[in-house]
């Protein structure tokens, strides 16, 4: 499968510095992940390995409340998404 298709569906996640508060940053990531999952499901891309960070973040958000280790994991996975979108 062409990875460019996957890049199109991975969310464009803004960096933490763009937001005034951590909750605003986390809400941005959560909303972006939800959109990406809906798009992937519509195109039957849900099993693609490049989407693992998307599903990992979604799983963390499903287990609220978040603790510090959850937030760190979300940021790590968000960085993986950003990296893949740039470098493939």
PDB file with one MODEL, atoms N, CA, C and O in Angstrom:
MODEL        1
ATOM      1  N   UNK A   1       0.842  -1.181   0.000  1.00  0.00           N
ATOM      2  CA  UNK A   1       0.000   0.000   0.000  1.00  0.00           C
ATOM      3  C   UNK A   1       0.887   1.243   0.000  1.00  0.00           C
ATOM      4  O   UNK A   1       1.921   1.279   0.666  1.00  0.00           O
ATOM      5  N   UNK A   2       0.488   2.216  -0.722  1.00  0.00           N
ATOM      6  CA  UNK A   2       1.223   3.464  -0.813  1.00  0.00           C
ATOM      7  C   UNK A   2       1.111   4.232   0.504  1.00  0.00           C
ATOM      8  O   UNK A   2       0.009   4.526   0.967  1.00  0.00           O
ATOM      9  N   UNK A   3       2.256   4.553   1.100  1.00  0.00           N
ATOM     10  CA  UNK A   3       2.226   5.261   2.390  1.00  0.00           C
ATOM     11  C   UNK A   3       1.703   6.683   2.255  1.00  0.00           C
ATOM     12  O   UNK A   3       1.316   7.289   3.254  1.00  0.00           O
ATOM     13  N   UNK A   4       1.681   7.225   1.054  1.00  0.00           N
ATOM     14  CA  UNK A   4       1.130   8.574   0.881  1.00  0.00           C
ATOM     15  C   UNK A   4      -0.350   8.614   1.235  1.00  0.00           C
ATOM     16  O   UNK A   4      -0.848   9.631   1.716  1.00  0.00           O
ATOM     17  N   UNK A   5      -1.047   7.522   1.000  1.00  0.00           N
ATOM     18  CA  UNK A   5      -2.463   7.447   1.382  1.00  0.00           C
ATOM     19  C   UNK A   5      -2.587   7.565   2.896  1.00  0.00           C
ATOM     20  O   UNK A   5      -3.442   8.290   3.404  1.00  0.00           O
ATOM     21  N   UNK A   6      -1.728   6.849   3.609  1.00  0.00           N
ATOM     22  CA  UNK A   6      -1.760   6.897   5.071  1.00  0.00           C
ATOM     23  C   UNK A   6      -1.416   8.297   5.563  1.00  0.00           C
ATOM     24  O   UNK A   6      -2.055   8.809   6.482  1.00  0.00           O
ATOM     25  N   UNK A   7      -0.415   8.914   4.956  1.00  0.00           N
ATOM     26  CA  UNK A   7      -0.023  10.270   5.364  1.00  0.00           C
ATOM     27  C   UNK A   7      -1.192  11.238   5.259  1.00  0.00           C
ATOM     28  O   UNK A   7      -1.332  12.146   6.078  1.00  0.00           O
ATOM     29  N   UNK A   8      -2.027  11.040   4.249  1.00  0.00           N
ATOM     30  CA  UNK A   8      -3.183  11.918   4.064  1.00  0.00           C
ATOM     31  C   UNK A   8      -4.171  11.817   5.228  1.00  0.00           C
ATOM     32  O   UNK A   8      -4.846  12.790   5.564  1.00  0.00           O
ATOM     33  N   UNK A   9      -4.248  10.643   5.833  1.00  0.00           N
ATOM     34  CA  UNK A   9      -5.243  10.435   6.883  1.00  0.00           C
ATOM     35  C   UNK A   9      -4.710  10.626   8.288  1.00  0.00           C
ATOM     36  O   UNK A   9      -5.487  10.743   9.236  1.00  0.00           O
ATOM     37  N   UNK A  10      -3.402  10.660   8.434  1.00  0.00           N
ATOM     38  CA  UNK A  10      -2.858  10.960   9.751  1.00  0.00           C
ATOM     39  C   UNK A  10      -3.125  12.430  10.039  1.00  0.00           C
ATOM     40  O   UNK A  10      -2.969  13.275   9.158  1.00  0.00           O
ATOM     41  N   UNK A  11      -3.521  12.735  11.249  1.00  0.00           N
ATOM     42  CA  UNK A  11      -3.872  14.126  11.560  1.00  0.00           C
ATOM     43  C   UNK A  11      -2.642  15.040  11.563  1.00  0.00           C
ATOM     44  O   UNK A  11      -1.525  14.606  11.849  1.00  0.00           O
ATOM     45  N   UNK A  12      -2.872  16.289  11.245  1.00  0.00           N
ATOM     46  CA  UNK A  12      -1.840  17.318  11.369  1.00  0.00           C
ATOM     47  C   UNK A  12      -1.901  17.840  12.801  1.00  0.00           C
ATOM     48  O   UNK A  12      -2.708  18.713  13.120  1.00  0.00           O
ATOM     49  N   UNK A  13      -1.055  17.307  13.644  1.00  0.00           N
ATOM     50  CA  UNK A  13      -1.085  17.662  15.064  1.00  0.00           C
ATOM     51  C   UNK A  13      -0.178  18.853  15.338  1.00  0.00           C
ATOM     52  O   UNK A  13       1.007  18.846  15.005  1.00  0.00           O
ATOM     53  N   UNK A  14      -0.757  19.862  15.946  1.00  0.00           N
ATOM     54  CA  UNK A  14       0.018  21.045  16.311  1.00  0.00           C
ATOM     55  C   UNK A  14       0.874  20.725  17.532  1.00  0.00           C
ATOM     56  O   UNK A  14       0.548  19.837  18.319  1.00  0.00           O
ATOM     57  N   UNK A  15       1.961  21.453  17.675  1.00  0.00           N
ATOM     58  CA  UNK A  15       2.842  21.275  18.822  1.00  0.00           C
ATOM     59  C   UNK A  15       2.223  21.869  20.080  1.00  0.00           C
ATOM     60  O   UNK A  15       1.362  22.746  20.006  1.00  0.00           O
ATOM     61  N   UNK A  16       2.663  21.391  21.221  1.00  0.00           N
ATOM     62  CA  UNK A  16       2.145  21.828  22.525  1.00  0.00           C
ATOM     63  C   UNK A  16       2.261  23.346  22.691  1.00  0.00           C
ATOM     64  O   UNK A  16       1.378  23.975  23.276  1.00  0.00           O
ATOM     65  N   UNK A  17       3.341  23.934  22.178  1.00  0.00           N
ATOM     66  CA  UNK A  17       3.586  25.369  22.336  1.00  0.00           C
ATOM     67  C   UNK A  17       2.511  26.238  21.692  1.00  0.00           C
ATOM     68  O   UNK A  17       2.387  27.415  22.029  1.00  0.00           O
ATOM     69  N   UNK A  18       1.743  25.681  20.783  1.00  0.00           N
ATOM     70  CA  UNK A  18       0.688  26.421  20.101  1.00  0.00           C
ATOM     71  C   UNK A  18      -0.493  26.719  21.025  1.00  0.00           C
ATOM     72  O   UNK A  18      -1.283  27.622  20.749  1.00  0.00           O
ATOM     73  N   UNK A  19      -0.617  25.966  22.120  1.00  0.00           N
ATOM     74  CA  UNK A  19      -1.775  26.052  23.007  1.00  0.00           C
ATOM     75  C   UNK A  19      -1.418  26.704  24.336  1.00  0.00           C
ATOM     76  O   UNK A  19      -0.290  26.593  24.816  1.00  0.00           O
ATOM     77  N   UNK A  20      -2.397  27.385  24.921  1.00  0.00           N
ATOM     78  CA  UNK A  20      -2.196  28.042  26.210  1.00  0.00           C
ATOM     79  C   UNK A  20      -2.165  27.048  27.361  1.00  0.00           C
ATOM     80  O   UNK A  20      -1.445  27.250  28.338  1.00  0.00           O
ATOM     81  N   UNK A  21      -2.944  25.972  27.251  1.00  0.00           N
ATOM     82  CA  UNK A  21      -3.033  25.007  28.351  1.00  0.00           C
ATOM     83  C   UNK A  21      -2.875  23.584  27.835  1.00  0.00           C
ATOM     84  O   UNK A  21      -3.132  23.295  26.666  1.00  0.00           O
ATOM     85  N   UNK A  22      -2.448  22.708  28.728  1.00  0.00           N
ATOM     86  CA  UNK A  22      -2.337  21.293  28.375  1.00  0.00           C
ATOM     87  C   UNK A  22      -3.701  20.702  28.028  1.00  0.00           C
ATOM     88  O   UNK A  22      -3.787  19.941  27.064  1.00  0.00           O
ATOM     89  N   UNK A  23      -4.779  21.013  28.765  1.00  0.00           N
ATOM     90  CA  UNK A  23      -6.085  20.473  28.360  1.00  0.00           C
ATOM     91  C   UNK A  23      -6.491  20.878  26.939  1.00  0.00           C
ATOM     92  O   UNK A  23      -7.066  20.070  26.209  1.00  0.00           O
ATOM     93  N   UNK A  24      -6.197  22.121  26.542  1.00  0.00           N
ATOM     94  CA  UNK A  24      -6.505  22.534  25.167  1.00  0.00           C
ATOM     95  C   UNK A  24      -5.710  21.710  24.163  1.00  0.00           C
ATOM     96  O   UNK A  24      -6.236  21.301  23.128  1.00  0.00           O
ATOM     97  N   UNK A  25      -4.436  21.469  24.478  1.00  0.00           N
ATOM     98  CA  UNK A  25      -3.569  20.663  23.624  1.00  0.00           C
ATOM     99  C   UNK A  25      -4.094  19.237  23.508  1.00  0.00           C
ATOM    100  O   UNK A  25      -4.160  18.684  22.410  1.00  0.00           O
ATOM    101  N   UNK A  26      -4.465  18.647  24.630  1.00  0.00           N
ATOM    102  CA  UNK A  26      -4.973  17.279  24.630  1.00  0.00           C
ATOM    103  C   UNK A  26      -6.311  17.178  23.915  1.00  0.00           C
ATOM    104  O   UNK A  26      -6.571  16.187  23.234  1.00  0.00           O
ATOM    105  N   UNK A  27      -7.164  18.185  24.057  1.00  0.00           N
ATOM    106  CA  UNK A  27      -8.437  18.194  23.327  1.00  0.00           C
ATOM    107  C   UNK A  27      -8.201  18.256  21.820  1.00  0.00           C
ATOM    108  O   UNK A  27      -8.903  17.599  21.051  1.00  0.00           O
ATOM    109  N   UNK A  28      -7.219  19.042  21.404  1.00  0.00           N
ATOM    110  CA  UNK A  28      -6.868  19.110  19.975  1.00  0.00           C
ATOM    111  C   UNK A  28      -6.449  17.730  19.471  1.00  0.00           C
ATOM    112  O   UNK A  28      -6.901  17.288  18.415  1.00  0.00           O
ATOM    113  N   UNK A  29      -5.590  17.055  20.224  1.00  0.00           N
ATOM    114  CA  UNK A  29      -5.140  15.730  19.804  1.00  0.00           C
ATOM    115  C   UNK A  29      -6.315  14.759  19.772  1.00  0.00           C
ATOM    116  O   UNK A  29      -6.473  14.012  18.806  1.00  0.00           O
ATOM    117  N   UNK A  30      -7.137  14.761  20.813  1.00  0.00           N
ATOM    118  CA  UNK A  30      -8.275  13.843  20.878  1.00  0.00           C
ATOM    119  C   UNK A  30      -9.221  14.053  19.696  1.00  0.00           C
ATOM    120  O   UNK A  30      -9.629  13.089  19.048  1.00  0.00           O
ATOM    121  N   UNK A  31      -9.565  15.295  19.417  1.00  0.00           N
ATOM    122  CA  UNK A  31     -10.466  15.588  18.299  1.00  0.00           C
ATOM    123  C   UNK A  31      -9.852  15.166  16.959  1.00  0.00           C
ATOM    124  O   UNK A  31     -10.540  14.621  16.095  1.00  0.00           O
ATOM    125  N   UNK A  32      -8.555  15.424  16.800  1.00  0.00           N
ATOM    126  CA  UNK A  32      -7.873  15.065  15.557  1.00  0.00           C
ATOM    127  C   UNK A  32      -7.819  13.550  15.374  1.00  0.00           C
ATOM    128  O   UNK A  32      -7.985  13.049  14.262  1.00  0.00           O
ATOM    129  N   UNK A  33      -7.588  12.830  16.457  1.00  0.00           N
ATOM    130  CA  UNK A  33      -7.531  11.367  16.408  1.00  0.00           C
ATOM    131  C   UNK A  33      -8.898  10.802  16.045  1.00  0.00           C
ATOM    132  O   UNK A  33      -8.996   9.894  15.219  1.00  0.00           O
ATOM    133  N   UNK A  34      -9.950  11.332  16.655  1.00  0.00           N
ATOM    134  CA  UNK A  34     -11.303  10.864  16.337  1.00  0.00           C
ATOM    135  C   UNK A  34     -11.609  11.024  14.850  1.00  0.00           C
ATOM    136  O   UNK A  34     -12.176  10.124  14.230  1.00  0.00           O
ATOM    137  N   UNK A  35     -11.234  12.173  14.275  1.00  0.00           N
ATOM    138  CA  UNK A  35     -11.460  12.396  12.839  1.00  0.00           C
ATOM    139  C   UNK A  35     -10.671  11.406  11.995  1.00  0.00           C
ATOM    140  O   UNK A  35     -11.190  10.864  11.020  1.00  0.00           O
ATOM    141  N   UNK A  36      -9.416  11.171  12.368  1.00  0.00           N
ATOM    142  CA  UNK A  36      -8.575  10.244  11.605  1.00  0.00           C
ATOM    143  C   UNK A  36      -9.141   8.833  11.641  1.00  0.00           C
ATOM    144  O   UNK A  36      -9.115   8.127  10.633  1.00  0.00           O
ATOM    145  N   UNK A  37      -9.649   8.419  12.787  1.00  0.00           N
ATOM    146  CA  UNK A  37     -10.219   7.076  12.905  1.00  0.00           C
ATOM    147  C   UNK A  37     -11.469   6.946  12.046  1.00  0.00           C
ATOM    148  O   UNK A  37     -11.657   5.929  11.378  1.00  0.00           O
ATOM    149  N   UNK A  38     -12.316   7.952  12.056  1.00  0.00           N
ATOM    150  CA  UNK A  38     -13.513   7.904  11.218  1.00  0.00           C
ATOM    151  C   UNK A  38     -13.147   7.797   9.740  1.00  0.00           C
ATOM    152  O   UNK A  38     -13.758   7.023   9.003  1.00  0.00           O
ATOM    153  N   UNK A  39     -12.160   8.566   9.309  1.00  0.00           N
ATOM    154  CA  UNK A  39     -11.735   8.513   7.910  1.00  0.00           C
ATOM    155  C   UNK A  39     -11.138   7.147   7.573  1.00  0.00           C
ATOM    156  O   UNK A  39     -11.417   6.590   6.512  1.00  0.00           O
ATOM    157  N   UNK A  40     -10.324   6.616   8.469  1.00  0.00           N
ATOM    158  CA  UNK A  40      -9.704   5.310   8.227  1.00  0.00           C
ATOM    159  C   UNK A  40     -10.762   4.216   8.144  1.00  0.00           C
ATOM    160  O   UNK A  40     -10.674   3.320   7.304  1.00  0.00           O
ATOM    161  N   UNK A  41     -11.758   4.295   9.014  1.00  0.00           N
ATOM    162  CA  UNK A  41     -12.829   3.295   8.990  1.00  0.00           C
ATOM    163  C   UNK A  41     -13.618   3.369   7.694  1.00  0.00           C
ATOM    164  O   UNK A  41     -14.003   2.340   7.140  1.00  0.00           O
ATOM    165  N   UNK A  42     -13.861   4.574   7.210  1.00  0.00           N
ATOM    166  CA  UNK A  42     -14.596   4.726   5.959  1.00  0.00           C
ATOM    167  C   UNK A  42     -13.829   4.124   4.786  1.00  0.00           C
ATOM    168  O   UNK A  42     -14.436   3.624   3.840  1.00  0.00           O
ATOM    169  N   UNK A  43     -12.508   4.168   4.841  1.00  0.00           N
ATOM    170  CA  UNK A  43     -11.692   3.650   3.741  1.00  0.00           C
ATOM    171  C   UNK A  43     -11.094   2.285   4.033  1.00  0.00           C
ATOM    172  O   UNK A  43     -10.251   1.793   3.283  1.00  0.00           O
ATOM    173  N   UNK A  44     -11.537   1.672   5.134  1.00  0.00           N
ATOM    174  CA  UNK A  44     -11.076   0.338   5.518  1.00  0.00           C
ATOM    175  C   UNK A  44      -9.561   0.269   5.689  1.00  0.00           C
ATOM    176  O   UNK A  44      -8.928  -0.712   5.298  1.00  0.00           O
ATOM    177  N   UNK A  45      -8.996   1.298   6.265  1.00  0.00           N
ATOM    178  CA  UNK A  45      -7.555   1.339   6.514  1.00  0.00           C
ATOM    179  C   UNK A  45      -7.219   1.043   7.970  1.00  0.00           C
ATOM    180  O   UNK A  45      -6.069   1.206   8.379  1.00  0.00           O
ATOM    181  N   UNK A  46      -8.182   0.621   8.745  1.00  0.00           N
ATOM    182  CA  UNK A  46      -7.995   0.524  10.187  1.00  0.00           C
ATOM    183  C   UNK A  46      -6.881  -0.427  10.603  1.00  0.00           C
ATOM    184  O   UNK A  46      -6.313  -0.249  11.681  1.00  0.00           O
ATOM    185  N   UNK A  47      -6.552  -1.410   9.812  1.00  0.00           N
ATOM    186  CA  UNK A  47      -5.534  -2.365  10.209  1.00  0.00           C
ATOM    187  C   UNK A  47      -4.125  -2.003   9.789  1.00  0.00           C
ATOM    188  O   UNK A  47      -3.190  -2.751  10.075  1.00  0.00           O
ATOM    189  N   UNK A  48      -3.947  -0.890   9.126  1.00  0.00           N
ATOM    190  CA  UNK A  48      -2.621  -0.536   8.619  1.00  0.00           C
ATOM    191  C   UNK A  48      -1.684  -0.193   9.778  1.00  0.00           C
ATOM    192  O   UNK A  48      -2.044   0.565  10.679  1.00  0.00           O
ATOM    193  N   UNK A  49      -0.492  -0.755   9.741  1.00  0.00           N
ATOM    194  CA  UNK A  49       0.451  -0.597  10.853  1.00  0.00           C
ATOM    195  C   UNK A  49       0.863   0.848  11.094  1.00  0.00           C
ATOM    196  O   UNK A  49       1.205   1.204  12.222  1.00  0.00           O
ATOM    197  N   UNK A  50       0.839   1.680  10.076  1.00  0.00           N
ATOM    198  CA  UNK A  50       1.220   3.079  10.250  1.00  0.00           C
ATOM    199  C   UNK A  50       0.190   3.871  11.055  1.00  0.00           C
ATOM    200  O   UNK A  50       0.451   4.999  11.473  1.00  0.00           O
ATOM    201  N   UNK A  51      -0.964   3.280  11.264  1.00  0.00           N
ATOM    202  CA  UNK A  51      -1.999   3.945  12.061  1.00  0.00           C
ATOM    203  C   UNK A  51      -1.953   3.547  13.532  1.00  0.00           C
ATOM    204  O   UNK A  51      -2.775   4.020  14.317  1.00  0.00           O
ATOM    205  N   UNK A  52      -1.009   2.688  13.925  1.00  0.00           N
ATOM    206  CA  UNK A  52      -0.929   2.255  15.326  1.00  0.00           C
ATOM    207  C   UNK A  52      -0.889   3.411  16.317  1.00  0.00           C
ATOM    208  O   UNK A  52      -1.583   3.351  17.333  1.00  0.00           O
ATOM    209  N   UNK A  53      -0.098   4.475  16.066  1.00  0.00           N
ATOM    210  CA  UNK A  53      -0.091   5.577  17.033  1.00  0.00           C
ATOM    211  C   UNK A  53      -1.465   6.216  17.215  1.00  0.00           C
ATOM    212  O   UNK A  53      -1.810   6.654  18.312  1.00  0.00           O
ATOM    213  N   UNK A  54      -2.241   6.268  16.146  1.00  0.00           N
ATOM    214  CA  UNK A  54      -3.591   6.833  16.230  1.00  0.00           C
ATOM    215  C   UNK A  54      -4.440   6.012  17.200  1.00  0.00           C
ATOM    216  O   UNK A  54      -5.120   6.566  18.063  1.00  0.00           O
ATOM    217  N   UNK A  55      -4.393   4.699  17.049  1.00  0.00           N
ATOM    218  CA  UNK A  55      -5.209   3.835  17.902  1.00  0.00           C
ATOM    219  C   UNK A  55      -4.674   3.773  19.331  1.00  0.00           C
ATOM    220  O   UNK A  55      -5.443   3.607  20.278  1.00  0.00           O
ATOM    221  N   UNK A  56      -3.368   3.906  19.485  1.00  0.00           N
ATOM    222  CA  UNK A  56      -2.792   3.913  20.826  1.00  0.00           C
ATOM    223  C   UNK A  56      -3.272   5.157  21.580  1.00  0.00           C
ATOM    224  O   UNK A  56      -3.660   5.070  22.745  1.00  0.00           O
ATOM    225  N   UNK A  57      -3.245   6.309  20.914  1.00  0.00           N
ATOM    226  CA  UNK A  57      -3.736   7.544  21.538  1.00  0.00           C
ATOM    227  C   UNK A  57      -5.213   7.405  21.873  1.00  0.00           C
ATOM    228  O   UNK A  57      -5.638   7.775  22.968  1.00  0.00           O
ATOM    229  N   UNK A  58      -5.995   6.879  20.945  1.00  0.00           N
ATOM    230  CA  UNK A  58      -7.439   6.708  21.184  1.00  0.00           C
ATOM    231  C   UNK A  58      -7.677   5.832  22.404  1.00  0.00           C
ATOM    232  O   UNK A  58      -8.548   6.133  23.220  1.00  0.00           O
ATOM    233  N   UNK A  59      -6.912   4.752  22.539  1.00  0.00           N
ATOM    234  CA  UNK A  59      -7.058   3.872  23.692  1.00  0.00           C
ATOM    235  C   UNK A  59      -6.746   4.573  25.000  1.00  0.00           C
ATOM    236  O   UNK A  59      -7.403   4.328  26.012  1.00  0.00           O
ATOM    237  N   UNK A  60      -5.748   5.442  24.985  1.00  0.00           N
ATOM    238  CA  UNK A  60      -5.408   6.181  26.201  1.00  0.00           C
ATOM    239  C   UNK A  60      -6.542   7.128  26.565  1.00  0.00           C
ATOM    240  O   UNK A  60      -6.930   7.211  27.731  1.00  0.00           O
ATOM    241  N   UNK A  61      -7.076   7.839  25.586  1.00  0.00           N
ATOM    242  CA  UNK A  61      -8.175   8.764  25.861  1.00  0.00           C
ATOM    243  C   UNK A  61      -9.427   8.027  26.332  1.00  0.00           C
ATOM    244  O   UNK A  61     -10.240   8.602  27.055  1.00  0.00           O
ATOM    245  N   UNK A  62      -9.593   6.784  25.940  1.00  0.00           N
ATOM    246  CA  UNK A  62     -10.757   6.010  26.387  1.00  0.00           C
ATOM    247  C   UNK A  62     -10.673   5.643  27.862  1.00  0.00           C
ATOM    248  O   UNK A  62     -11.682   5.274  28.462  1.00  0.00           O
ATOM    249  N   UNK A  63      -9.495   5.736  28.450  1.00  0.00           N
ATOM    250  CA  UNK A  63      -9.303   5.368  29.854  1.00  0.00           C
ATOM    251  C   UNK A  63      -9.050   6.588  30.718  1.00  0.00           C
ATOM    252  O   UNK A  63      -8.067   6.635  31.457  1.00  0.00           O
ATOM    253  N   UNK A  64      -9.934   7.581  30.630  1.00  0.00           N
ATOM    254  CA  UNK A  64      -9.806   8.795  31.439  1.00  0.00           C
ATOM    255  C   UNK A  64     -10.114   8.467  32.889  1.00  0.00           C
ATOM    256  O   UNK A  64     -10.836   7.497  33.121  1.00  0.00           O
ATOM    257  N   UNK A  65      -9.636   9.184  33.863  1.00  0.00           N
ATOM    258  CA  UNK A  65      -8.815  10.387  33.758  1.00  0.00           C
ATOM    259  C   UNK A  65      -7.376  10.040  33.408  1.00  0.00           C
ATOM    260  O   UNK A  65      -6.887   8.946  33.690  1.00  0.00           O
ATOM    261  N   UNK A  66      -6.719  11.005  32.786  1.00  0.00           N
ATOM    262  CA  UNK A  66      -5.343  10.804  32.354  1.00  0.00           C
ATOM    263  C   UNK A  66      -4.381  11.134  33.490  1.00  0.00           C
ATOM    264  O   UNK A  66      -4.611  12.062  34.266  1.00  0.00           O
ATOM    265  N   UNK A  67      -3.308  10.367  33.575  1.00  0.00           N
ATOM    266  CA  UNK A  67      -2.256  10.720  34.519  1.00  0.00           C
ATOM    267  C   UNK A  67      -1.039  11.188  33.719  1.00  0.00           C
ATOM    268  O   UNK A  67      -1.072  11.208  32.489  1.00  0.00           O
ATOM    269  N   UNK A  68       0.026  11.562  34.415  1.00  0.00           N
ATOM    270  CA  UNK A  68       1.191  12.120  33.751  1.00  0.00           C
ATOM    271  C   UNK A  68       1.801  11.140  32.746  1.00  0.00           C
ATOM    272  O   UNK A  68       2.233  11.555  31.670  1.00  0.00           O
ATOM    273  N   UNK A  69       1.843   9.862  33.077  1.00  0.00           N
ATOM    274  CA  UNK A  69       2.407   8.891  32.134  1.00  0.00           C
ATOM    275  C   UNK A  69       1.545   8.771  30.880  1.00  0.00           C
ATOM    276  O   UNK A  69       2.075   8.552  29.791  1.00  0.00           O
ATOM    277  N   UNK A  70       0.219   8.912  31.016  1.00  0.00           N
ATOM    278  CA  UNK A  70      -0.668   8.908  29.851  1.00  0.00           C
ATOM    279  C   UNK A  70      -0.355  10.098  28.934  1.00  0.00           C
ATOM    280  O   UNK A  70      -0.279   9.951  27.714  1.00  0.00           O
ATOM    281  N   UNK A  71      -0.180  11.257  29.530  1.00  0.00           N
ATOM    282  CA  UNK A  71       0.093  12.459  28.746  1.00  0.00           C
ATOM    283  C   UNK A  71       1.428  12.326  28.017  1.00  0.00           C
ATOM    284  O   UNK A  71       1.543  12.709  26.853  1.00  0.00           O
ATOM    285  N   UNK A  72       2.431  11.786  28.697  1.00  0.00           N
ATOM    286  CA  UNK A  72       3.731  11.570  28.055  1.00  0.00           C
ATOM    287  C   UNK A  72       3.614  10.588  26.894  1.00  0.00           C
ATOM    288  O   UNK A  72       4.230  10.785  25.847  1.00  0.00           O
ATOM    289  N   UNK A  73       2.822   9.528  27.079  1.00  0.00           N
ATOM    290  CA  UNK A  73       2.631   8.546  25.997  1.00  0.00           C
ATOM    291  C   UNK A  73       1.889   9.167  24.819  1.00  0.00           C
ATOM    292  O   UNK A  73       2.219   8.891  23.665  1.00  0.00           O
ATOM    293  N   UNK A  74       0.898   9.996  25.096  1.00  0.00           N
ATOM    294  CA  UNK A  74       0.171  10.692  24.034  1.00  0.00           C
ATOM    295  C   UNK A  74       1.142  11.562  23.235  1.00  0.00           C
ATOM    296  O   UNK A  74       1.112  11.562  22.004  1.00  0.00           O
ATOM    297  N   UNK A  75       2.004  12.304  23.938  1.00  0.00           N
ATOM    298  CA  UNK A  75       2.958  13.159  23.243  1.00  0.00           C
ATOM    299  C   UNK A  75       3.946  12.334  22.414  1.00  0.00           C
ATOM    300  O   UNK A  75       4.300  12.730  21.303  1.00  0.00           O
ATOM    301  N   UNK A  76       4.389  11.200  22.941  1.00  0.00           N
ATOM    302  CA  UNK A  76       5.307  10.338  22.193  1.00  0.00           C
ATOM    303  C   UNK A  76       4.655   9.826  20.913  1.00  0.00           C
ATOM    304  O   UNK A  76       5.270   9.848  19.848  1.00  0.00           O
ATOM    305  N   UNK A  77       3.420   9.370  21.016  1.00  0.00           N
ATOM    306  CA  UNK A  77       2.710   8.867  19.841  1.00  0.00           C
ATOM    307  C   UNK A  77       2.406   9.997  18.861  1.00  0.00           C
ATOM    308  O   UNK A  77       2.468   9.796  17.648  1.00  0.00           O
ATOM    309  N   UNK A  78       2.080  11.181  19.375  1.00  0.00           N
ATOM    310  CA  UNK A  78       1.841  12.337  18.497  1.00  0.00           C
ATOM    311  C   UNK A  78       3.114  12.681  17.730  1.00  0.00           C
ATOM    312  O   UNK A  78       3.053  13.035  16.553  1.00  0.00           O
ATOM    313  N   UNK A  79       4.256  12.578  18.388  1.00  0.00           N
ATOM    314  CA  UNK A  79       5.528  12.830  17.704  1.00  0.00           C
ATOM    315  C   UNK A  79       5.779  11.789  16.615  1.00  0.00           C
ATOM    316  O   UNK A  79       6.327  12.119  15.564  1.00  0.00           O
ATOM    317  N   UNK A  80       5.389  10.548  16.852  1.00  0.00           N
ATOM    318  CA  UNK A  80       5.531   9.508  15.824  1.00  0.00           C
ATOM    319  C   UNK A  80       4.665   9.830  14.608  1.00  0.00           C
ATOM    320  O   UNK A  80       5.085   9.637  13.467  1.00  0.00           O
ATOM    321  N   UNK A  81       3.464  10.321  14.863  1.00  0.00           N
ATOM    322  CA  UNK A  81       2.572  10.696  13.759  1.00  0.00           C
ATOM    323  C   UNK A  81       3.202  11.841  12.967  1.00  0.00           C
ATOM    324  O   UNK A  81       3.261  11.788  11.738  1.00  0.00           O
ATOM    325  N   UNK A  82       3.674  12.876  13.669  1.00  0.00           N
ATOM    326  CA  UNK A  82       4.300  14.012  12.979  1.00  0.00           C
ATOM    327  C   UNK A  82       5.498  13.550  12.141  1.00  0.00           C
ATOM    328  O   UNK A  82       5.663  13.974  10.997  1.00  0.00           O
ATOM    329  N   UNK A  83       6.327  12.683  12.718  1.00  0.00           N
ATOM    330  CA  UNK A  83       7.519  12.191  12.036  1.00  0.00           C
ATOM    331  C   UNK A  83       7.156  11.410  10.781  1.00  0.00           C
ATOM    332  O   UNK A  83       7.772  11.594   9.731  1.00  0.00           O
ATOM    333  N   UNK A  84       6.158  10.539  10.888  1.00  0.00           N
ATOM    334  CA  UNK A  84       5.759   9.742   9.731  1.00  0.00           C
ATOM    335  C   UNK A  84       5.221  10.635   8.621  1.00  0.00           C
ATOM    336  O   UNK A  84       5.493  10.403   7.443  1.00  0.00           O
ATOM    337  N   UNK A  85       4.454  11.664   9.001  1.00  0.00           N
ATOM    338  CA  UNK A  85       3.909  12.561   7.984  1.00  0.00           C
ATOM    339  C   UNK A  85       5.012  13.289   7.232  1.00  0.00           C
ATOM    340  O   UNK A  85       4.857  13.610   6.054  1.00  0.00           O
ATOM    341  N   UNK A  86       6.130  13.551   7.910  1.00  0.00           N
ATOM    342  CA  UNK A  86       7.235  14.275   7.277  1.00  0.00           C
ATOM    343  C   UNK A  86       8.174  13.313   6.538  1.00  0.00           C
ATOM    344  O   UNK A  86       8.550  13.564   5.393  1.00  0.00           O
ATOM    345  N   UNK A  87       8.546  12.222   7.194  1.00  0.00           N
ATOM    346  CA  UNK A  87       9.610  11.351   6.676  1.00  0.00           C
ATOM    347  C   UNK A  87       9.115  10.049   6.061  1.00  0.00           C
ATOM    348  O   UNK A  87       9.854   9.388   5.332  1.00  0.00           O
ATOM    349  N   UNK A  88       7.898   9.683   6.341  1.00  0.00           N
ATOM    350  CA  UNK A  88       7.372   8.424   5.820  1.00  0.00           C
ATOM    351  C   UNK A  88       7.784   7.216   6.600  1.00  0.00           C
ATOM    352  O   UNK A  88       7.401   6.098   6.255  1.00  0.00           O
TER     353      UNK A  88
ENDMDL
END
